[in-house]
Amino acid sequence: MRWVTGILFSVLGVLLLTQGLHLRSIGEEKVDGNGIGVYFLGMEINEKVARADIPSYANGFLGSGTIFLLLAVCLFVILLKEKSTLKPIQRKNHA
């Protein structure tokens, strides 16, 4: 279960980083109308983001993606240091 958590953190971190980079590239171009809609994994974050606020959203996605990737790396390092993570949990006999 702990390995699955690390993998989920890694995938979520990569998705957040790619969304942040995508928003950063959009922020450099011209935005038509009042703004753009920001969506992540099919969920609407904000319907109308002004052109001046797009870099803030990009930095938020980049920062949270970096945090998730750091958490995943720390979890993987901890799990690889433990010798018994791939073995099933066994009861200790108190005799």
N, C-alpha and C positions, 0 to 999 in steps of 0.2 A: 504494500500500500504506500509505503514511503517513497518507493521508486516511481510510482505512478504520479505522486504529488510533484516530484522533481521534474518529470516529463511534462506535466501540465503547466508548471511554472515556466519551463523553457519555451513551450509552444506559445503561451500567452505573452511572454516577453518578446518573442520574435514578431508576433502579430502586432503588438503595440509599437514596436520600433518601426515596422514597415508602414504602419498608419501614420506615425509621426513624420517619417521621411516623405510620405506621399503628401501630407498637408504642407510640409515645408516647400515642396516643389510647386504646389498649387499657389502658395502665398506669393511666390515670385512672379507668377503670371497675372494677367488681368482677370478680375472676377467681374462678371456681368451682373447687373442688378444690385440688389441690396446686400447680398451676401451668398454664402453657400450653406448647405446642410452638412453636418458632420455625423457620420454613422460609423459604428464599430460593431462588428459581428451581427449585422442586421438590426441593431438597435439604434434608435435616433438619440444622439447626444444633445444636439441643438439644431433647430430648424434653420435659423438664419444667423450665421456668424459673419460679422462685418470683416472686410478685408484687413483692417488694422488688427483684428483679434486673432487671425489665423495663426500667426507665429506663436501666440500664447498657447493655443490648443496643441500645436505641433510640439512645443517644448514639454507640455504636460504628458503627451503620449510618449515622447522620447524618454522623459524622466521615469515614468512608471514602467516602461519596458526595460530600462536599465536596472531598476530595482528588482523586478521579477527575475531577470537573468542572473543578477547577483545572488538572490535567494536560492535559485536553482543550483548554481555552482557551489554555494556553501553547503546545500543539502547533499549534493553528490559527493563532495569531499568528505563530509561526515559519514555518509553511508559506505564509501569505499574504505575508510579507515576501520570501520567495524568489520570484524571477521565473520560474524554470524548473520549478516543481513540476508544472505541468500538461503540460509537454512531455516527450516520451520522452528517456531518457538517451542522449547521443551521445558517441562516443569523441573524445578530443582528439587532434589530429594534432600530433606532435612533429617538425616538419620544420625 
